[in-house]
Amino acid sequence: MTTDARDRSVRIGVQVQPQHAHYAKIRDTVSELEDLGVDILFNWDHFYPLNGPADGEHYESWTMLAAWAEQTSRVEIGALVNCNSYRNADLQADMARTIDNISDGRFIFGTGAGWFERDYDEYGYEFGTPGTRIRALGEALPRIEERWTKLNPPPVRDIPVLIGGGGERKTLRIVAKHADIWHSFSDPATLEHKLGVLDEHCAAVGRDPKEIEVSIELRRQSDADVEALYGLGARLFTHGISGPDYDIEPVRRWLAWRDAKNA
């Protein structure tokens, strides 16, 4: 039986951006957030800071997630999002399976087509075009899903696939085919429109859109917008924090809001 989006509990994610801080500060922040009751902890898959000093301190995503898997015991973990371009599809599947086992089934495979050109240039990847990167993502996901069926030992659970992006012709069709969670940066009007597009893609591939959890980035959203997004069916809300200080006070407020919604 498919769960209607409005019947899902609200979840709060925090993206601990791996920039402008020593790793010890990141590690302590992760522990504090798990103790607070955050549902999911994310980092991001880049090689350089996305804001602040361009050559500031920064760490790699997947090795950090493996450390989080050992460090934590309850919270789910993943990247928001992995860049499909940086690693062979079958390798991504194996890495995800390994972290899922280390965490005893708490890994979320967040992925996207990639966009940050400096990463590509500095690390020797072909940047291509948005179209070629999205096509590569669509080709990688069936390989990743197939590889999960071949690995020994297998993943602990059916690893949830989170796909970030909002392109209506290509990305949302990939979401309809493969995603358990769709992550969007939309305001309420945009989300309402894109949910209609996603419904059409789901119908075309024979998927019930109610199976897909809707995830929203909290930055730049007013309280009224968050309530409207909730009314449209969004149930995963993620707040980003950056080094060097990792201010968690806003997270406390969002956790209280979550608890009131779920009461």
KEKE-3310 file (N, C-alpha, C; in steps of 0.2 Angstrom, whole numbers, plus 5000, padded with zeros to 4 digits):
npx = (5004:5003:5010:5002:5009:5005:5003:5015:5027:5035:5052:5067:5082:5099:5112:5128:5140:5155:5166:5177:5181:5190:5192:5189:5180:5169:5166:5162:5151:5142:5140:5133:5122:5116:5112:5103:5092:5090:5085:5091:5108:5117:5131:5140:5145:5158:5174:5179:5176:5159:5155:5161:5179:5187:5197:5197:5197:5192:5183:5183:5168:5163:5172:5171:5158:5159:5166:5157:5147:5152:5154:5141:5125:5111:5105:5101:5112:5120:5124:5121:5121:5128:5139:5137:5146:5159:5163:5164:5149:5146:5156:5151:5140:5145:5152:5142:5135:5144:5145:5132:5132:5142:5135:5124:5113:5108:5111:5108:5106:5110:5110:5115:5116:5127:5136:5146:5158:5172:5176:5176:5186:5197:5200:5201:5190:5178:5168:5157:5140:5124:5115:5122:5127:5116:5110:5120:5118:5105:5109:5118:5110:5102:5113:5119:5108:5107:5120:5119:5112:5121:5131:5141:5143:5126:5117:5111:5098:5085:5092:5088:5085:5089:5086:5092:5087:5078:5074:5062:5060:5069:5076:5066:5059:5069:5068:5055:5057:5067:5068:5067:5066:5063:5073:5071:5073:5062:5050:5033:5024:5031:5034:5022:5018:5029:5026:5015:5020:5029:5020:5014:5026:5027:5015:5018:5028:5023:5022:5018:5016:5015:5023:5035:5045:5044:5056:5063:5074:5077:5083:5081:5068:5052:5043:5030:5030:5036:5026:5016:5023:5023:5009:5008:5013:5027:5039:5051:5063:5077:5091:5105:5121:5136:5155:5165:5159:5146:5132:5119:5108:5096:5092:5086:5074:5068:5067:5058:5047:5045:5041:5029:5021:5021:5014)
npy = (4994:5011:5025:5040:5056:5066:5059:5056:5058:5073:5077:5082:5088:5091:5100:5098:5108:5104:5114:5127:5124:5115:5097:5092:5101:5099:5085:5086:5094:5086:5076:5083:5087:5075:5071:5081:5077:5077:5071:5067:5068:5077:5080:5088:5085:5091:5099:5110:5125:5132:5144:5159:5161:5156:5146:5141:5130:5113:5097:5080:5072:5057:5050:5056:5053:5040:5040:5047:5037:5027:5035:5039:5033:5033:5043:5046:5046:5055:5062:5078:5085:5069:5070:5063:5063:5061:5048:5031:5022:5009:5009:5019:5013:5002:5009:5016:5004:4999:5010:5009:4997:4999:5009:5001:5001:5015:5023:5036:5037:5051:5060:5068:5077:5086:5101:5111:5120:5122:5111:5101:5106:5107:5094:5087:5082:5080:5093:5095:5097:5104:5095:5083:5079:5076:5066:5057:5054:5048:5036:5031:5027:5015:5006:5007:5003:4989:4984:4984:4973:4963:4963:4957:4957:4961:4977:4983:4988:4992:5004:5021:5032:5048:5061:5076:5091:5101:5101:5100:5092:5082:5079:5077:5067:5057:5057:5052:5039:5033:5039:5039:5049:5066:5081:5098:5115:5124:5137:5139:5141:5137:5124:5118:5118:5110:5098:5094:5092:5081:5072:5069:5063:5052:5045:5042:5032:5023:5024:5027:5043:5046:5038:5045:5054:5072:5084:5098:5113:5124:5136:5154:5153:5159:5158:5157:5153:5140:5134:5133:5125:5113:5111:5108:5095:5093:5085:5082:5093:5103:5111:5121:5122:5131:5130:5143:5141:5134:5136:5131:5135:5139:5126:5120:5127:5122:5109:5109:5114:5103:5093:5098:5097:5084:5079)
npz = (5000:4996:5003:5006:5003:5012:5023:5028:5041:5046:5043:5048:5041:5041:5033:5035:5030:5022:5024:5027:5041:5053:5054:5066:5072:5063:5066:5080:5078:5071:5081:5090:5083:5081:5094:5097:5090:5076:5060:5048:5042:5031:5020:5007:4990:4984:4979:4983:4993:4992:4995:5003:5007:4992:4992:5004:5019:5016:5014:5007:5002:5002:5010:5022:5025:5027:5039:5047:5048:5056:5067:5072:5078:5076:5067:5050:5035:5022:5006:5000:4986:4980:4966:4951:4940:4945:4949:4944:4939:4945:4955:4963:4968:4975:4985:4991:4996:5005:5015:5019:5025:5035:5043:5047:5040:5037:5027:5014:4997:4990:4975:4960:4944:4944:4943:4947:4940:4943:4951:4941:4932:4940:4944:4933:4926:4913:4909:4900:4895:4902:4897:4894:4906:4913:4905:4908:4921:4921:4914:4923:4935:4933:4932:4945:4953:4948:4952:4965:4968:4965:4974:4988:5004:5003:5002:5018:5018:5007:4998:5000:4987:4983:4973:4967:4960:4947:4933:4921:4909:4908:4921:4931:4925:4927:4941:4943:4938:4947:4960:4978:4985:4982:4980:4981:4977:4977:4978:4985:4974:4963:4967:4967:4953:4948:4954:4948:4935:4938:4942:4929:4923:4931:4928:4915:4917:4924:4938:4955:4961:4974:4981:4982:4992:4996:4996:5003:5003:5016:5016:5013:5013:5019:5034:5031:5018:5021:5028:5017:5008:5016:5016:5002:5002:5005:5015:5020:5026:5025:5032:5030:5036:5039:5041:5049:5061:5063:5066:5076:5082:5074:5070:5081:5082:5070:5073:5084:5077:5068:5078:5083:5071:5070:5081)
capx = (5000:5007:5009:5001:5014:5003:5003:5021:5030:5040:5058:5072:5089:5104:5118:5134:5144:5162:5170:5179:5182:5194:5187:5187:5173:5163:5164:5158:5144:5138:5138:5128:5115:5112:5110:5097:5087:5090:5083:5096:5114:5120:5136:5139:5150:5162:5181:5181:5170:5154:5154:5166:5185:5186:5202:5196:5197:5187:5185:5179:5161:5162:5177:5168:5152:5161:5168:5150:5143:5155:5153:5134:5121:5104:5104:5103:5117:5121:5127:5116:5120:5133:5140:5137:5151:5165:5165:5161:5143:5147:5160:5147:5135:5149:5154:5136:5133:5149:5143:5126:5134:5145:5130:5119:5107:5106:5113:5104:5110:5108:5114:5113:5120:5134:5136:5151:5163:5178:5177:5178:5192:5203:5201:5202:5184:5175:5162:5151:5134:5119:5111:5126:5128:5109:5110:5125:5115:5100:5112:5121:5106:5101:5119:5119:5103:5109:5126:5117:5109:5126:5136:5141:5136:5121:5115:5107:5091:5084:5095:5084:5088:5087:5088:5091:5086:5071:5073:5056:5059:5074:5078:5060:5058:5073:5065:5049:5059:5072:5069:5062:5065:5065:5075:5070:5074:5057:5045:5027:5021:5036:5033:5015:5019:5033:5023:5011:5025:5031:5014:5014:5031:5026:5010:5021:5033:5019:5024:5013:5020:5014:5029:5041:5045:5046:5061:5064:5079:5074:5086:5078:5060:5049:5039:5023:5032:5037:5019:5013:5026:5020:5003:5008:5015:5034:5039:5058:5065:5084:5094:5112:5125:5143:5160:5169:5155:5141:5127:5114:5102:5090:5090:5082:5068:5065:5065:5052:5041:5043:5038:5022:5018:5020:5011)
capy = (5000:5017:5030:5047:5061:5070:5055:5055:5062:5078:5075:5088:5086:5097:5099:5101:5109:5102:5120:5133:5122:5109:5092:5091:5105:5095:5079:5088:5096:5080:5072:5088:5087:5068:5071:5085:5073:5078:5065:5066:5073:5078:5085:5089:5082:5096:5099:5117:5129:5135:5152:5161:5161:5151:5141:5139:5123:5109:5090:5076:5069:5050:5047:5059:5050:5033:5042:5048:5030:5024:5040:5040:5027:5033:5047:5044:5050:5055:5068:5082:5078:5066:5071:5057:5063:5060:5041:5026:5021:5003:5011:5023:5008:4998:5014:5016:4998:4999:5014:5007:4992:5002:5012:4997:5003:5022:5028:5038:5039:5057:5060:5073:5077:5090:5108:5116:5119:5122:5104:5097:5108:5106:5087:5084:5079:5083:5097:5094:5102:5101:5089:5077:5077:5073:5060:5052:5052:5043:5030:5028:5024:5008:5002:5007:4998:4982:4982:4983:4966:4958:4964:4952:4956:4966:4983:4981:4989:4995:5010:5026:5036:5055:5065:5083:5095:5102:5101:5097:5087:5076:5077:5075:5060:5052:5056:5047:5032:5030:5042:5038:5056:5071:5087:5104:5122:5127:5141:5136:5141:5133:5117:5116:5117:5105:5092:5092:5089:5075:5067:5067:5058:5046:5041:5039:5027:5018:5025:5031:5049:5046:5034:5049:5060:5078:5087:5106:5117:5129:5143:5159:5152:5162:5154:5156:5148:5133:5131:5132:5119:5108:5110:5104:5088:5092:5082:5083:5100:5103:5117:5121:5126:5131:5132:5139:5141:5129:5139:5126:5138:5138:5119:5119:5129:5118:5103:5110:5114:5096:5089:5100:5095:5076:5077)
capz = (5000:4995:5008:5004:5005:5018:5029:5031:5046:5044:5045:5048:5039:5042:5029:5038:5024:5024:5022:5032:5047:5054:5054:5073:5073:5060:5070:5086:5076:5069:5087:5094:5080:5082:5101:5097:5087:5069:5057:5043:5042:5024:5018:5000:4986:4980:4981:4985:4996:4987:4997:5007:5003:4987:4993:5011:5021:5013:5014:5002:5004:5003:5015:5027:5026:5031:5046:5051:5049:5062:5073:5074:5079:5075:5062:5043:5033:5015:5002:4997:4984:4976:4959:4947:4936:4948:4950:4940:4942:4949:4961:4967:4971:4980:4990:4995:5000:5011:5020:5022:5030:5041:5047:5049:5036:5038:5022:5009:4991:4987:4969:4955:4938:4944:4941:4949:4935:4946:4953:4935:4929:4944:4945:4927:4923:4907:4911:4896:4895:4907:4894:4894:4913:4915:4902:4911:4927:4919:4912:4929:4940:4932:4934:4952:4956:4947:4955:4972:4968:4964:4979:4993:5006:4999:5006:5024:5017:5000:5000:4997:4982:4983:4967:4967:4953:4945:4926:4920:4904:4909:4928:4934:4922:4931:4947:4942:4937:4951:4966:4983:4988:4977:4983:4977:4980:4975:4982:4984:4967:4958:4968:4964:4946:4946:4956:4942:4930:4941:4941:4922:4922:4935:4925:4909:4918:4928:4945:4959:4964:4982:4983:4982:4997:4993:5001:5002:5006:5020:5015:5009:5013:5024:5038:5028:5013:5023:5029:5011:5006:5019:5013:4996:5003:5007:5022:5022:5026:5026:5034:5029:5041:5037:5046:5055:5068:5063:5071:5076:5085:5069:5069:5087:5080:5066:5077:5088:5072:5066:5083:5083:5065:5070:5087)
cpx = (5004:5005:5008:5006:5011:5002:5010:5023:5035:5046:5063:5079:5093:5110:5123:5139:5151:5167:5171:5180:5187:5189:5185:5180:5168:5161:5160:5151:5140:5136:5132:5121:5112:5109:5103:5091:5085:5089:5088:5102:5117:5127:5135:5145:5153:5169:5183:5175:5165:5153:5160:5173:5185:5191:5202:5196:5191:5189:5180:5173:5161:5166:5174:5162:5153:5162:5161:5146:5146:5154:5146:5131:5114:5102:5105:5108:5117:5123:5121:5119:5127:5133:5141:5143:5158:5168:5161:5154:5143:5151:5155:5142:5139:5151:5148:5134:5138:5147:5137:5127:5137:5140:5124:5112:5104:5108:5108:5108:5108:5113:5111:5118:5127:5133:5142:5157:5170:5180:5180:5185:5198:5205:5201:5196:5181:5168:5156:5146:5129:5116:5115:5127:5121:5108:5114:5122:5109:5103:5115:5116:5104:5107:5120:5114:5105:5115:5124:5114:5114:5131:5136:5146:5132:5121:5111:5100:5091:5087:5091:5088:5085:5090:5087:5091:5079:5069:5067:5056:5063:5075:5072:5058:5062:5071:5059:5051:5063:5071:5064:5061:5067:5067:5074:5071:5068:5053:5039:5024:5025:5035:5027:5015:5023:5030:5018:5015:5027:5026:5013:5019:5030:5020:5013:5025:5029:5021:5019:5017:5020:5020:5035:5040:5048:5051:5063:5070:5076:5077:5082:5070:5058:5045:5032:5024:5033:5030:5015:5016:5024:5013:5002:5011:5023:5034:5046:5061:5072:5087:5101:5115:5133:5148:5161:5165:5150:5135:5121:5108:5095:5087:5085:5075:5064:5063:5059:5046:5040:5039:5031:5018:5016:5016:5004)
cpy = (5006:5022:5037:5052:5065:5066:5054:5060:5067:5076:5081:5085:5092:5095:5102:5102:5108:5108:5124:5131:5116:5103:5090:5095:5101:5089:5081:5090:5091:5076:5077:5087:5080:5068:5076:5082:5074:5071:5063:5071:5072:5081:5086:5086:5087:5095:5105:5120:5132:5142:5153:5161:5155:5145:5140:5132:5119:5102:5086:5073:5062:5048:5050:5055:5043:5034:5043:5042:5027:5029:5040:5033:5027:5037:5044:5049:5050:5061:5071:5087:5075:5069:5065:5057:5061:5053:5037:5024:5015:5005:5014:5018:5004:5003:5015:5010:4998:5003:5012:5001:4995:5005:5008:4999:5010:5026:5029:5040:5045:5058:5066:5073:5081:5096:5113:5115:5119:5115:5100:5099:5106:5099:5083:5080:5083:5087:5095:5099:5099:5095:5083:5075:5074:5067:5055:5050:5047:5036:5027:5024:5017:5003:5001:5002:4991:4980:4981:4976:4961:4958:4959:4955:4962:4972:4980:4982:4991:5002:5016:5030:5043:5058:5072:5086:5096:5103:5097:5092:5081:5074:5074:5068:5055:5051:5051:5040:5029:5033:5039:5045:5061:5078:5093:5110:5126:5132:5137:5136:5137:5125:5114:5114:5111:5098:5090:5089:5082:5070:5065:5062:5052:5042:5038:5033:5021:5018:5029:5037:5049:5042:5039:5054:5066:5082:5094:5109:5123:5136:5147:5157:5155:5157:5152:5152:5141:5130:5129:5126:5113:5106:5107:5097:5087:5090:5082:5090:5100:5110:5117:5125:5126:5133:5140:5138:5135:5131:5134:5129:5137:5131:5117:5121:5125:5111:5103:5111:5107:5092:5092:5098:5087:5074:5074)
cpz = (5000:5000:5005:5007:5012:5024:5032:5037:5043:5047:5044:5046:5040:5037:5032:5032:5026:5022:5028:5039:5048:5055:5061:5075:5069:5064:5076:5084:5074:5076:5090:5090:5081:5089:5101:5094:5079:5065:5052:5043:5035:5025:5010:4996:4981:4983:4984:4988:4990:4989:5002:5003:4998:4988:5000:5012:5018:5013:5009:5005:5006:5009:5022:5030:5030:5038:5050:5052:5055:5068:5076:5075:5077:5068:5055:5040:5025:5012:4999:4992:4981:4969:4955:4943:4939:4949:4946:4943:4947:4955:4966:4971:4976:4986:4995:4999:5006:5016:5023:5027:5036:5046:5049:5046:5037:5033:5017:5003:4988:4981:4964:4949:4939:4941:4942:4945:4938:4948:4947:4932:4933:4945:4939:4924:4918:4910:4907:4896:4900:4904:4895:4901:4915:4912:4906:4918:4926:4917:4918:4934:4939:4934:4941:4955:4954:4951:4963:4973:4967:4970:4985:4999:5003:5004:5012:5022:5009:5001:4996:4992:4982:4977:4968:4961:4951:4938:4924:4914:4905:4917:4931:4931:4926:4938:4947:4942:4943:4958:4971:4987:4982:4981:4978:4981:4979:4980:4981:4977:4962:4960:4966:4957:4945:4949:4951:4936:4932:4940:4934:4921:4925:4931:4918:4911:4923:4936:4949:4962:4971:4985:4985:4987:4994:4998:4998:5006:5009:5019:5011:5009:5020:5028:5034:5022:5015:5025:5022:5008:5009:5017:5006:4996:5005:5014:5024:5021:5029:5027:5033:5034:5038:5042:5045:5061:5068:5068:5070:5079:5080:5069:5075:5085:5076:5069:5081:5083:5070:5072:5084:5077:5066:5076:5085)
residu = (MET:THR:THR:ASP:ALA:ARG:ASP:ARG:SER:VAL:ARG:ILE:GLY:VAL:GLN:VAL:GLN:PRO:GLN:HIS:ALA:HIS:TYR:ALA:LYS:ILE:ARG:ASP:THR:VAL:SER:GLU:LEU:GLU:ASP:LEU:GLY:VAL:ASP:ILE:LEU:PHE:ASN:TRP:ASP:HIS:PHE:TYR:PRO:LEU:ASN:GLY:PRO:ALA:ASP:GLY:GLU:HIS:TYR:GLU:SER:TRP:THR:MET:LEU:ALA:ALA:TRP:ALA:GLU:GLN:THR:SER:ARG:VAL:GLU:ILE:GLY:ALA:LEU:VAL:ASN:CYS:ASN:SER:TYR:ARG:ASN:ALA:ASP:LEU:GLN:ALA:ASP:MET:ALA:ARG:THR:ILE:ASP:ASN:ILE:SER:ASP:GLY:ARG:PHE:ILE:PHE:GLY:THR:GLY:ALA:GLY:TRP:PHE:GLU:ARG:ASP:TYR:ASP:GLU:TYR:GLY:TYR:GLU:PHE:GLY:THR:PRO:GLY:THR:ARG:ILE:ARG:ALA:LEU:GLY:GLU:ALA:LEU:PRO:ARG:ILE:GLU:GLU:ARG:TRP:THR:LYS:LEU:ASN:PRO:PRO:PRO:VAL:ARG:ASP:ILE:PRO:VAL:LEU:ILE:GLY:GLY:GLY:GLY:GLU:ARG:LYS:THR:LEU:ARG:ILE:VAL:ALA:LYS:HIS:ALA:ASP:ILE:TRP:HIS:SER:PHE:SER:ASP:PRO:ALA:THR:LEU:GLU:HIS:LYS:LEU:GLY:VAL:LEU:ASP:GLU:HIS:CYS:ALA:ALA:VAL:GLY:ARG:ASP:PRO:LYS:GLU:ILE:GLU:VAL:SER:ILE:GLU:LEU:ARG:ARG:GLN:SER:ASP:ALA:ASP:VAL:GLU:ALA:LEU:TYR:GLY:LEU:GLY:ALA:ARG:LEU:PHE:THR:HIS:GLY:ILE:SER:GLY:PRO:ASP:TYR:ASP:ILE:GLU:PRO:VAL:ARG:ARG:TRP:LEU:ALA:TRP:ARG:ASP:ALA:LYS:ASN:ALA)
# end
